[in-house]
Amino acid sequence: MLKSGGARLARALRRNGIKVVFGIPGTHTVPLYKGLQELQPEITTITTRHESGAGYAADGYARATGELAAVSVRGQTQNNLSSHL
């Protein structure tokens, strides 16, 4: 059975040690979130209200735990993600 690009990306995140993904699921990220759903509880998804909140949450998670975190946003909202830098 062929895996979707989202499922392949989710497995790549897992292989690289990502345990938490922060973001806002939407029409552009449905394949990724379906792939992440298949990997639960290995990878936890946390939905935020705004892209910058996802960036702050991932940064805080990484600082508090010493582990990597990922952020999932759609293309045109990437500028909102940079506000926490």
Secondary structure, DSSP 8 states (H G I E B T S, - for coil): ----HHHHHHHHHHHTT--EEEE---TTTHHHHHHHHHTTTTSEEEE-SSHHHHHHHHHHHHHHHSS--EEE--GGGHHHHGGG-
